[in-house]
Amino acid sequence: MFPRFLPATFLILWCSVPGLAAPPSAGPHVWELQELEFRAARQYVNPYVDVELWVDLKGPGFSHRVYGFWDGGDIFRVRVVAMAPGKWTWTSGSNQTADRGLNGKSGAFTAHEWTEEEKRENPNRRGFLRATPNGHALEYADGTPFFLLGDTWLGAATWRLPFIGTGRPVAQNYEPAPGITFEEAVAWRQRQGFNSVSMIAAFPTWASDQYPATYADRQGVFYRNAWEEFGVVVDGKAPTAKAMHDERGYRPFQIVPDHEGLPDFDRIIPEYFQSVDRKMQYLSEQGFVPLLETVRRDAGPPWKAYFQFDESFSRFVQYMAARYGAWNFIFSEIHFDIYLPGLSLTADEFNQALNYHFRRFGPMPFGQPVTSLSDHSTYTTFGHGDKAPWITLHSTGNKPRDHGIYEAIETLFRLTPPYPALDLEPYFTGWLHPNNVVAGEQPAPDSDRDNYFSRAQMYGCVLSGGLAGHVHGTAAYDVTTSSEPPGARPYFWQALRYKSGGYMQWLAKFVLSEGPRYRDLLLASDDLAPRKATGSREDGLDGWAFLMRTKEKDFALLYFENGAQRAQSTGWTPNAAYRFSWYDPRTGEWQAAVTLTADGNGQMQLPPFPGKVDKSDTDWAAKIVAAPH
């Protein structure tokens, strides 16, 4: 599955993709990870800090410096992809100019195109994600639409969701159960139409140790603000943190001796990230485009207190970019879910370090989208354009998980220049927590109301301008395993079985029902009357209606929450005929279309809801297209 590391200097390796219906055509291929391995001729006290390695890569329409990374011992690697068929050449260099193992090496390879059948078998062969020409959505490099359907697996890069690596296929009738593996979880979500998962790559300060989940050292510097380890209490009072090592027990950084659990943020442990490699490769083979985050915000205070933060954090961001930058993924450079004084650095402090990294290394060499999880909106948290040049994909997240988030998404949609946008942390099905309450209501996990809140945010976020896709909120984001005591969040296998996850495939079917035309939709909810039902709450998820429509007024998508009122709609082509179809977001079924005609002012009365009622007793989506002449 993952390319073996050959014991030779500057060999190029390419990834085959086993287990497919047809064998891949002769490689290497475009958009396929190629790995160059180098062995240093000199010894270094701290190779992670002391050595910068790169290759200058040239190919059809491409000339860029691609940085490498240290992978333990005397081994350094550079991972590249060919972005077009043809001959590609590379020449190595480093900041250690006297090291003959790293400098002056060169090579070439010829990249071949995938066949159309091979592209259908794995859409990642269509190329890495990029913004659509209008800036509002995502597409593969060949122009094929990509509508993200993601899930929140924040702890899955660790031992908590073990990668087995046997190569055996997952049974087609598999359902999540205790002891679930990484491969089984991917297969389950793949059957439900998902094409992405969100993971935090590293939790440097987290371990089930002698310290509480949240604690400070003797100097008052907080080392972590972690998710608690259920059932494990220290000092007879507070729970310790969740353990976040890999399947073999490795942690991402060395620990400074006699310093109360402080990671040495300038001494990385490559073996940990080799474990993450295997999961990233497997996701790629399954056609997934993961959203991979560097670290959670609570790693910031000790990092800044005891290290040169801008330089050190930038080094780690670049290590991640180099190590994972030859896969099709979305790079989240910080998981900034909330600012809590003392338990996180400020958004400005993180932004300063990330801008430092951008000035030093530039954008991703192969163009993958870059974003961040934020406490509200990447725009309000970090900025847009020159204020945060590292961001190329905007997002909302964490709060509020109700109507209040839609204005933030609409603001992102209206930015100039436009960037694609999506919600990374909407309502979390099954999460019994004050941050997951809607209008004072906290439904029972996996109840109809619980699943409805999740579904309402799917459609509300997308039709507020989040045309890049949607990330489903999973209450078991921490990935509590069946070997641990139960706690405030469900077991991971239980949360995967909640009904809300199954609704995501119907969201994609709805949005893509007219092919790529959804990418041209514009905000038009104000052309519904009433937009908000009488008595509907700003902090709720009932009673609102949403509309996006093309500039040509020939295609629109609509969503009506539970309790919404039958609406009139304006802004249509006067006297034009349209076909209107109701869509059930629970089943993915379309109802028979009816013909509507706009009056001379471009106004239409929309039909009653299914059941011939003027106030919905559940949620409905709908589509309007211009009637053929």
C-alpha positions as CSV (number, residue, x, y, z in Angstrom):
1,M,0.0,0.0,0.0
2,F,2.5,2.6,1.1
3,P,5.7,2.7,-1.0
4,R,8.6,0.8,0.6
5,F,11.7,2.9,1.4
6,L,14.5,1.5,-0.7
7,P,18.0,1.7,0.9
8,A,19.5,3.8,-1.9
9,T,20.3,7.4,-2.3
10,F,18.0,9.7,-4.3
11,L,15.8,6.8,-5.6
12,I,12.4,7.8,-6.8
13,L,9.4,5.6,-5.6
14,W,5.9,5.8,-6.7
15,C,2.7,4.6,-5.0
16,S,0.7,1.9,-6.7
17,V,-3.0,1.7,-5.6
18,P,-3.8,-2.0,-5.0
19,G,-7.3,-3.5,-4.6
20,L,-8.9,-1.9,-7.6
21,A,-11.0,-3.5,-10.2
22,A,-8.3,-3.0,-12.9
23,P,-4.5,-2.8,-12.4
24,P,-3.1,0.7,-12.8
25,S,-1.5,1.5,-16.1
26,A,2.3,1.8,-16.2
27,G,3.5,4.4,-13.8
28,P,4.6,6.7,-12.5
29,H,1.4,8.6,-13.0
30,V,0.3,12.2,-12.7
31,W,-1.0,13.1,-9.2
32,E,0.7,10.1,-7.7
33,L,3.1,10.5,-4.8
34,Q,6.7,10.2,-5.8
35,E,9.3,9.9,-3.1
36,L,12.9,10.9,-3.2
37,E,15.1,9.4,-0.5
38,F,18.4,11.0,0.6
39,R,21.0,9.8,3.1
40,A,23.0,12.5,4.8
41,A,26.8,12.0,4.6
42,R,27.3,14.0,7.8
43,Q,25.9,13.7,11.4
44,Y,23.8,16.4,12.9
45,V,23.0,17.1,16.6
46,N,19.3,17.8,15.7
47,P,18.6,17.0,12.0
48,Y,15.0,18.3,12.4
49,V,16.3,21.8,13.3
50,D,19.7,21.8,11.6
51,V,18.9,20.7,8.1
52,E,16.7,22.1,5.4
53,L,16.5,19.9,2.3
54,W,14.8,20.7,-1.0
55,V,14.6,19.8,-4.7
56,D,14.0,22.2,-7.5
57,L,11.3,20.4,-9.5
58,K,10.5,21.3,-13.1
59,G,8.0,19.8,-15.5
60,P,5.3,20.9,-18.0
61,G,4.1,24.3,-16.8
62,F,5.8,23.9,-13.4
63,S,9.0,25.2,-11.7
64,H,9.0,25.2,-8.0
65,R,11.2,24.5,-4.9
66,V,9.7,21.6,-2.9
67,Y,11.0,21.1,0.6
68,G,11.8,17.7,2.2
69,F,11.8,16.4,5.8
70,W,13.9,14.4,8.2
71,D,12.6,10.9,8.7
72,G,14.9,9.5,11.4
73,G,18.6,8.5,11.4
74,D,20.4,9.8,8.4
75,I,17.3,9.6,6.1
76,F,15.7,12.6,4.5
77,R,12.8,12.5,2.1
78,V,11.2,14.8,-0.5
79,R,7.7,13.9,-1.7
80,V,6.6,15.3,-5.1
81,V,3.8,14.8,-7.6
82,A,3.8,15.4,-11.4
83,M,0.9,17.8,-12.2
84,A,0.9,17.0,-15.9
85,P,2.0,14.2,-18.2
86,G,5.6,14.4,-19.5
87,K,9.1,14.6,-18.4
88,W,9.9,15.9,-14.9
89,T,13.4,16.8,-13.6
90,W,14.7,17.6,-10.2
91,T,17.9,18.8,-8.5
92,S,18.6,18.7,-4.8
93,G,20.0,21.3,-2.5
94,S,20.2,22.1,1.2
95,N,21.3,24.6,3.8
96,Q,24.1,22.2,4.6
97,T,26.1,22.8,1.4
98,A,29.0,20.6,2.4
99,D,26.9,17.4,2.7
100,R,27.4,15.4,-0.4
101,G,24.5,13.1,0.4
102,L,22.0,15.9,0.2
103,N,23.3,18.4,-2.4
104,G,23.8,18.2,-6.1
105,K,21.7,15.1,-6.8
106,S,19.5,15.1,-9.8
107,G,17.1,12.9,-11.6
108,A,14.2,12.7,-14.0
109,F,11.0,10.7,-14.5
110,T,8.2,10.6,-17.1
111,A,4.7,10.8,-15.8
112,H,1.8,9.2,-17.5
113,E,-1.9,10.0,-17.5
114,W,-4.4,7.8,-15.8
115,T,-7.0,6.1,-18.0
116,E,-10.6,7.3,-17.6
117,E,-11.5,3.9,-16.0
118,E,-8.8,4.4,-13.4
119,K,-10.0,7.9,-12.7
120,R,-13.5,6.6,-12.0
121,E,-12.0,4.0,-9.7
122,N,-10.3,6.7,-7.6
123,P,-11.2,10.4,-8.1
124,N,-8.0,11.5,-6.5
125,R,-6.4,10.6,-9.9
126,R,-8.2,13.7,-11.3
127,G,-5.8,15.9,-9.5
128,F,-5.5,18.0,-6.3
129,L,-8.3,20.2,-5.1
130,R,-8.4,23.9,-6.2
131,A,-11.0,26.7,-6.1
132,T,-13.4,26.9,-9.0
133,P,-12.8,29.9,-11.4
134,N,-15.5,31.9,-9.6
135,G,-13.8,31.2,-6.2
136,H,-17.0,29.8,-4.5
137,A,-16.5,26.0,-4.7
138,L,-13.9,23.3,-5.1
139,E,-13.0,21.1,-8.0
140,Y,-10.3,18.5,-8.9
141,A,-7.5,19.7,-11.1
142,D,-9.3,18.4,-14.2
143,G,-12.3,20.5,-13.5
144,T,-14.5,17.8,-12.1
145,P,-16.7,19.1,-9.2
146,F,-15.7,18.2,-5.7
147,F,-18.3,18.7,-3.0
148,L,-16.8,17.8,0.3
149,L,-18.7,15.4,2.6
150,G,-16.6,15.2,5.7
151,D,-16.7,13.8,9.2
152,T,-15.2,14.9,12.5
153,W,-12.5,12.3,13.5
154,L,-10.2,14.6,15.4
155,G,-8.5,11.9,17.4
156,A,-8.3,9.4,14.6
157,A,-4.6,10.0,13.7
158,T,-3.6,8.3,16.9
159,W,-3.9,4.8,18.3
160,R,-7.6,5.4,19.1
161,L,-8.6,4.3,15.6
162,P,-5.9,1.7,14.8
163,F,-4.7,1.1,11.3
164,I,-4.3,-2.6,10.8
165,G,-2.7,-2.7,7.4
166,T,-3.5,-6.2,6.4
167,G,-4.8,-5.2,3.0
168,R,-7.9,-7.4,3.5
169,P,-11.0,-5.7,2.3
170,V,-13.7,-4.7,4.8
171,A,-16.8,-6.8,4.6
172,Q,-19.5,-5.1,2.5
173,N,-22.1,-5.6,5.2
174,Y,-19.9,-4.3,8.0
175,E,-21.5,-2.1,10.6
176,P,-19.6,-0.2,13.3
177,A,-19.0,-2.2,16.5
178,P,-16.6,-2.3,19.4
179,G,-13.0,-2.7,18.3
180,I,-13.6,-0.8,15.1
181,T,-10.4,-0.2,13.0
182,F,-9.4,2.7,10.8
183,E,-10.1,0.7,7.7
184,E,-13.6,-0.3,8.9
185,A,-14.5,3.3,9.8
186,V,-13.4,4.5,6.4
187,A,-15.4,1.8,4.7
188,W,-18.6,2.6,6.7
189,R,-18.4,6.3,5.9
190,Q,-17.5,5.6,2.3
191,R,-20.7,3.5,1.9
192,Q,-22.6,6.6,3.2
193,G,-21.1,8.8,0.5
194,F,-18.4,10.5,2.6
195,N,-15.2,11.6,0.8
196,S,-13.3,13.3,3.7
197,V,-12.5,13.1,7.4
198,S,-11.0,15.8,9.6
199,M,-8.1,14.7,11.9
200,I,-5.6,16.6,14.1
201,A,-2.2,15.2,13.3
202,A,-0.6,15.6,16.8
203,F,-1.4,16.3,20.4
204,P,2.0,17.0,21.8
205,T,1.2,17.5,25.5
206,W,-1.6,14.9,25.9
207,A,-1.1,11.7,27.7
208,S,-2.9,9.6,30.4
209,D,-0.3,10.5,33.0
210,Q,0.1,11.8,36.5
211,Y,-1.3,15.3,35.5
212,P,-4.9,16.5,35.1
213,A,-6.4,17.1,31.7
214,T,-5.9,20.8,32.3
215,Y,-2.8,21.7,34.3
216,A,0.0,24.3,34.5
217,D,3.6,24.0,35.5
218,R,5.3,25.6,38.5
219,Q,5.7,28.8,36.4
220,G,2.0,29.0,35.8
221,V,2.2,28.0,32.1
222,F,-0.6,25.8,31.1
223,Y,0.6,22.8,29.2
224,R,-2.7,21.5,28.0
225,N,-6.5,21.9,28.0
226,A,-7.3,18.3,26.9
227,W,-10.3,16.1,26.5
228,E,-10.6,14.1,29.7
229,E,-9.8,10.4,29.9
230,F,-13.0,8.9,31.2
231,G,-12.7,6.9,34.4
232,V,-9.0,7.8,35.1
233,V,-8.6,10.3,38.0
234,V,-5.3,11.8,39.3
235,D,-4.9,13.0,42.9
236,G,-8.3,11.6,43.6
237,K,-9.9,14.7,42.1
238,A,-9.6,15.5,38.4
239,P,-9.5,13.2,35.3
240,T,-6.2,13.0,33.3
241,A,-6.0,13.7,29.6
242,K,-6.8,11.3,26.8
243,A,-3.7,9.4,25.6
244,M,-2.8,10.5,22.1
245,H,0.2,8.4,21.1
246,D,0.3,6.2,17.9
247,E,-0.4,2.5,17.6
248,R,3.2,1.7,18.6
249,G,3.4,4.1,21.6
250,Y,5.3,6.9,19.9
251,R,4.4,10.5,20.7
252,P,5.0,13.4,18.2
253,F,7.8,15.2,20.2
254,Q,10.4,14.2,22.7
255,I,9.6,15.1,26.3
256,V,12.0,17.3,28.2
257,P,13.3,15.4,31.3
258,D,12.3,16.8,34.7
259,H,10.1,19.5,33.2
260,E,6.6,18.4,34.2
261,G,5.7,16.8,30.9
262,L,6.9,19.6,28.6
263,P,7.4,18.5,25.0
264,D,10.6,19.5,23.3
265,F,9.0,21.3,20.3
266,D,12.3,21.4,18.5
267,R,12.8,17.6,18.7
268,I,10.4,15.6,16.6
269,I,9.8,11.8,16.7
270,P,9.5,10.8,13.0
271,E,8.1,7.3,13.9
272,Y,4.9,8.9,15.1
273,F,4.4,10.7,11.8
274,Q,5.2,7.5,9.9
275,S,2.0,6.1,11.5
276,V,0.0,9.1,10.3
277,D,1.6,8.5,6.8
278,R,-0.1,5.1,6.6
279,K,-3.5,6.5,7.3
280,M,-3.0,9.3,4.9
281,Q,-2.0,6.9,2.2
282,Y,-4.9,4.6,2.9
283,L,-7.4,7.5,2.7
284,S,-5.8,8.5,-0.7
285,E,-6.3,5.0,-2.0
286,Q,-9.9,5.0,-1.0
287,G,-10.6,8.3,-2.8
288,F,-10.8,10.4,0.3
289,V,-9.5,14.0,0.6
290,P,-8.7,14.4,4.3
291,L,-8.6,17.6,6.2
292,L,-5.4,17.4,8.3
293,E,-4.7,19.8,11.1
294,T,-1.4,20.5,12.7
295,V,-2.2,20.8,16.5
296,R,-4.9,22.0,18.8
297,R,-4.6,25.5,20.2
298,D,-3.8,24.4,23.7
299,A,-0.3,23.4,22.6
300,G,0.5,27.1,22.1
301,P,1.2,28.4,25.6
302,P,4.1,26.1,26.5
303,W,5.4,26.3,22.9
304,K,5.6,30.1,23.2
305,A,6.8,30.2,26.8
306,Y,9.8,28.0,26.3
307,F,10.7,28.2,22.6
308,Q,11.1,30.8,19.9
309,F,7.5,30.4,18.8
310,D,7.3,31.9,15.4
311,E,10.4,30.1,14.2
312,S,9.6,26.8,16.0
313,F,5.9,26.6,15.1
314,S,6.7,27.6,11.5
315,R,9.2,24.7,11.3
316,F,6.5,22.3,12.4
317,V,4.0,23.7,9.9
318,Q,6.6,23.3,7.2
319,Y,7.4,19.7,8.3
320,M,3.7,18.9,7.9
321,A,3.5,20.6,4.6
322,A,6.6,18.7,3.3
323,R,5.5,15.4,4.7
324,Y,1.9,15.4,3.5
325,G,2.0,17.9,0.7
326,A,2.1,15.3,-2.1
327,W,-1.3,13.9,-1.2
328,N,-4.6,15.4,-2.1
329,F,-5.7,17.0,1.2
330,I,-6.9,20.2,2.8
331,F,-4.3,21.6,5.2
332,S,-5.6,23.2,8.4
333,E,-2.6,25.0,9.9
334,I,-4.1,25.4,13.4
335,H,-7.1,23.9,15.3
336,F,-8.3,27.1,17.0
337,D,-11.7,26.0,18.3
338,I,-11.9,28.6,21.1
339,Y,-9.8,31.2,22.8
340,L,-9.5,30.7,26.5
341,P,-7.0,33.1,28.2
342,G,-4.0,31.1,29.4
343,L,-5.2,27.9,27.8
344,S,-4.4,29.1,24.2
345,L,-2.5,31.7,22.4
346,T,-4.5,34.4,20.8
347,A,-5.6,34.3,17.2
348,D,-3.2,37.1,16.5
349,E,-0.3,35.2,17.9
350,F,-1.0,32.1,15.8
351,N,-1.6,34.3,12.8
352,Q,1.7,36.0,13.3
353,A,3.5,32.7,13.3
354,L,1.6,31.4,10.3
355,N,2.3,34.6,8.3
356,Y,6.0,34.2,9.2
357,H,5.8,30.7,7.8
358,F,4.1,31.9,4.6
359,R,6.7,34.6,4.1
360,R,9.5,32.1,4.6
361,F,8.2,29.1,2.6
362,G,5.3,30.5,0.4
363,P,2.1,28.6,-0.5
364,M,1.7,24.9,-0.9
365,P,3.9,24.0,-3.9
366,F,1.1,21.8,-5.4
367,G,-1.7,24.2,-4.6
368,Q,-3.8,22.3,-2.0
369,P,-6.3,24.5,-0.1
370,V,-5.2,25.9,3.3
371,T,-7.5,26.8,6.1
372,S,-8.0,26.6,9.9
373,L,-10.7,25.5,12.3
374,S,-11.8,28.7,14.0
375,D,-13.9,29.7,17.0
376,H,-16.4,31.4,14.6
377,S,-15.1,32.3,11.2
378,T,-11.6,32.3,9.7
379,Y,-12.4,35.8,8.4
380,T,-13.3,37.3,11.8
381,T,-10.6,35.3,13.6
382,F,-7.6,35.7,11.2
383,G,-8.6,37.9,8.3
384,H,-8.6,37.8,4.6
385,G,-6.1,38.5,1.8
386,D,-3.0,40.3,3.0
387,K,-3.9,40.0,6.7
388,A,-3.8,36.1,6.5
389,P,-2.2,35.3,3.1
390,W,-1.8,31.6,4.1
391,I,-5.6,31.1,4.0
392,T,-7.1,30.0,0.6
393,L,-10.2,28.2,1.9
394,H,-12.4,30.0,4.5
395,S,-14.5,28.2,7.1
396,T,-16.8,28.6,10.1
397,G,-16.8,26.4,13.1
398,N,-17.5,25.6,16.7
399,K,-20.0,28.4,17.6
400,P,-22.8,29.2,17.4
401,R,-24.4,25.9,16.3
402,D,-27.7,27.6,15.3
403,H,-29.0,30.3,13.0
404,G,-26.3,32.6,14.2
405,I,-23.6,31.0,12.1
406,Y,-25.4,31.6,8.8
407,E,-24.6,35.4,8.7
408,A,-20.9,34.5,9.1
409,I,-21.0,32.1,6.1
410,E,-22.9,34.7,4.0
411,T,-20.1,37.2,4.9
412,L,-17.5,34.7,3.7
413,F,-19.4,34.2,0.4
414,R,-19.4,38.0,-0.2
415,L,-15.7,38.5,0.4
416,T,-13.5,39.9,-2.4
417,P,-11.7,38.1,-3.8
418,P,-13.9,35.1,-3.1
419,Y,-12.6,31.9,-1.5
420,P,-14.5,28.6,-1.1
421,A,-16.1,28.2,2.3
422,L,-17.6,25.5,4.4
423,D,-18.6,24.8,8.1
424,L,-16.1,22.6,9.9
425,E,-17.9,22.2,13.2
426,P,-21.7,22.5,12.9
427,Y,-24.2,20.8,15.3
428,F,-22.7,17.6,16.8
429,T,-25.2,14.8,16.9
430,G,-25.2,13.1,20.3
431,W,-23.0,15.7,22.1
432,L,-24.5,16.6,25.5
433,H,-22.6,19.8,26.1
434,P,-23.4,23.5,26.7
435,N,-21.7,24.4,23.4
436,N,-24.2,22.1,21.6
437,V,-27.5,23.5,22.8
438,V,-30.0,25.0,20.3
439,A,-32.5,27.6,21.7
440,G,-32.1,25.9,25.2
441,E,-32.9,22.5,23.8
442,Q,-30.6,19.5,24.2
443,P,-32.2,16.4,22.6
444,A,-31.5,12.8,23.5
445,P,-28.6,11.4,21.4
446,D,-29.7,10.0,18.1
447,S,-33.3,11.0,18.6
448,D,-35.3,12.4,15.7
449,R,-34.8,16.0,17.0
450,D,-31.0,15.4,17.5
451,N,-30.7,14.2,13.9
452,Y,-32.9,17.0,12.6
453,F,-30.6,19.6,14.1
454,S,-27.7,18.0,12.3
455,R,-29.6,17.8,9.0
456,A,-30.8,21.4,9.3
457,Q,-27.2,22.6,9.6
458,M,-26.2,20.6,6.6
459,Y,-28.6,22.4,4.3
460,G,-28.6,25.7,6.1
461,C,-24.8,26.0,5.9
462,V,-24.5,25.1,2.3
463,L,-27.4,27.3,1.2
464,S,-25.8,30.2,3.1
465,G,-22.9,30.1,0.7
466,G,-20.8,27.1,2.0
467,L,-20.6,25.6,-1.5
468,A,-17.3,23.9,-0.8
469,G,-19.2,21.2,1.1
470,H,-20.0,20.3,4.7
471,V,-18.4,18.5,7.6
472,H,-20.7,16.4,9.7
473,G,-20.5,16.9,13.4
474,T,-19.7,13.7,15.2
475,A,-20.1,13.7,19.0
476,A,-17.3,11.1,19.3
477,Y,-14.7,13.4,17.8
478,D,-12.3,12.4,20.5
479,V,-12.6,8.8,19.4
480,T,-13.3,7.1,22.7
481,T,-12.6,3.4,22.3
482,S,-14.6,0.5,23.6
483,S,-11.6,-0.5,25.8
484,E,-12.2,2.7,27.9
485,P,-14.9,3.5,30.5
486,P,-17.9,5.3,29.1
487,G,-18.1,9.1,29.6
488,A,-19.7,12.3,28.5
489,R,-19.2,11.5,24.8
490,P,-20.4,8.3,23.0
491,Y,-18.1,5.6,21.9
492,F,-16.8,6.2,18.4
493,W,-18.5,3.1,17.0
494,Q,-21.8,4.2,18.5
495,A,-21.7,7.7,17.1
496,L,-20.9,6.3,13.6
497,R,-24.3,4.5,13.7
498,Y,-26.3,7.7,14.4
499,K,-28.8,8.4,11.6
500,S,-27.4,11.8,10.9
501,G,-24.3,10.5,9.1
502,G,-26.5,8.7,6.6
503,Y,-28.2,12.0,5.6
504,M,-24.9,13.4,4.2
505,Q,-25.2,11.3,1.0
506,W,-28.6,12.9,0.3
507,L,-27.1,16.4,0.7
508,A,-24.7,15.6,-2.0
509,K,-27.4,14.1,-4.3
510,F,-29.4,17.3,-3.8
511,V,-26.6,19.8,-4.4
512,L,-25.2,17.8,-7.4
513,S,-28.7,17.1,-9.0
514,E,-27.9,19.5,-11.8
515,G,-24.2,18.6,-12.1
516,P,-21.7,21.4,-11.6
517,R,-24.4,24.2,-11.8
518,Y,-24.5,24.5,-8.0
519,R,-21.1,26.3,-8.2
520,D,-22.8,29.3,-9.9
521,L,-25.5,29.8,-7.2
522,L,-25.7,33.2,-5.5
523,L,-27.3,34.2,-2.2
524,A,-31.0,34.9,-2.6
525,S,-32.7,34.0,0.7
526,D,-33.9,37.6,1.1
527,D,-36.1,36.9,-1.9
528,L,-38.3,34.6,0.2
529,A,-41.2,36.0,2.1
530,P,-41.4,35.1,4.8
531,R,-37.8,34.2,5.2
532,K,-38.3,33.6,8.9
533,A,-41.5,32.1,10.3
534,T,-43.3,34.1,13.0
535,G,-41.9,33.3,16.4
536,S,-38.7,31.6,15.0
537,R,-35.7,32.2,17.2
538,E,-32.3,33.6,16.2
539,D,-30.6,31.0,18.4
540,G,-32.8,28.1,17.1
541,L,-32.9,25.9,14.0
542,D,-36.6,26.0,13.3
543,G,-38.7,28.2,11.0
544,W,-36.2,29.6,8.5
545,A,-36.0,29.3,4.8
546,F,-33.0,29.4,2.4
547,L,-32.6,30.2,-1.3
548,M,-29.6,30.3,-3.6
549,R,-30.1,31.0,-7.3
550,T,-28.0,31.5,-10.4
551,K,-27.5,35.0,-11.9
552,E,-29.4,33.8,-15.0
553,K,-32.4,32.9,-12.7
554,D,-32.7,29.5,-14.3
555,F,-31.7,27.3,-11.4
556,A,-32.2,27.5,-7.6
557,L,-31.9,25.3,-4.5
558,L,-34.1,25.9,-1.5
559,Y,-34.4,24.5,2.1
560,F,-37.2,25.0,4.6
561,E,-36.6,24.1,8.2
562,N,-39.2,22.5,10.4
563,G,-41.9,25.1,11.2
564,A,-41.1,27.2,8.1
565,Q,-44.1,28.9,6.4
566,R,-45.1,28.6,2.8
567,A,-43.3,31.4,0.9
568,Q,-43.6,33.7,-2.0
569,S,-40.4,34.3,-3.9
570,T,-39.3,37.4,-5.9
571,G,-36.5,38.1,-8.3
572,W,-37.4,35.6,-11.1
573,T,-37.6,36.3,-14.8
574,P,-41.0,38.0,-15.4
575,N,-43.6,35.7,-17.0
576,A,-41.2,32.8,-17.2
577,A,-42.2,29.2,-16.5
578,Y,-40.3,27.0,-14.0
579,R,-40.4,23.4,-12.8
580,F,-40.5,23.1,-9.0
581,S,-39.7,19.8,-7.2
582,W,-39.8,18.9,-3.5
583,Y,-36.9,16.8,-2.1
584,D,-36.9,14.7,1.1
585,P,-33.6,15.2,2.9
586,R,-34.2,12.1,5.0
587,T,-34.5,9.7,2.1
588,G,-33.0,11.4,-0.9
589,E,-36.3,11.1,-2.9
590,W,-37.7,13.7,-5.3
591,Q,-41.4,14.3,-5.6
592,A,-43.1,14.9,-8.9
593,A,-42.3,18.3,-10.4
594,V,-45.0,21.0,-10.8
595,T,-45.0,24.0,-13.1
596,L,-44.9,27.5,-11.7
597,T,-45.1,30.8,-13.6
598,A,-43.6,34.1,-12.4
599,D,-45.9,37.1,-12.8
600,G,-44.9,40.3,-14.6
601,N,-42.9,41.4,-11.6
602,G,-40.9,38.2,-11.3
603,Q,-42.8,36.9,-8.3
604,M,-44.0,33.4,-7.7
605,Q,-46.1,31.7,-5.0
606,L,-44.4,28.5,-4.0
607,P,-46.5,25.3,-3.6
608,P,-47.7,24.1,-0.3
609,F,-45.4,21.7,1.6
610,P,-45.9,18.0,1.0
611,G,-49.1,17.0,2.7
612,K,-50.7,20.2,1.3
613,V,-49.9,22.3,4.4
614,D,-48.8,25.9,4.6
615,K,-46.5,25.4,7.6
616,S,-44.0,22.6,7.5
617,D,-44.1,19.9,10.2
618,T,-40.7,18.7,9.2
619,D,-37.9,20.0,7.0
620,W,-37.9,20.0,3.2
621,A,-35.6,20.9,0.4
622,A,-36.6,21.9,-3.1
623,K,-35.2,22.7,-6.6
624,I,-36.4,25.2,-9.2
625,V,-35.2,25.0,-12.8
626,A,-36.3,27.0,-15.9
627,A,-39.0,25.1,-17.8
628,P,-38.0,24.0,-21.3
629,H,-39.5,26.1,-24.0
